[in-house]
Amino acid sequence: MIRLGDLVAIDAGEPVPCVVLDPFSGAGTTVLVATQLAREGIGVELSAKYNALAQERLATVQPILELFG
């Protein structure tokens, strides 16, 4: 589940275009939210289990157009 706080934090903190780096990405929520907000997201995860989960979640993500514009 993506929380509104995740969206607000990335939207308020980084102008477009930008790259959001999450060095401990886990299930990929930060990269997913960055993608939805039309940013580039890079996630790094050592666990194969969480890496696979993040890839599944990110496979269907679409940008949200002008959510806070």
Secondary structure, 3 states (H helix, E strand, C coil): CCCHHHHHHHHHHCCCCCEEEECCCCCCHHHHHHHHCCCEEEECCCCHHHHHHHHHHHCCCCCCCCCCC
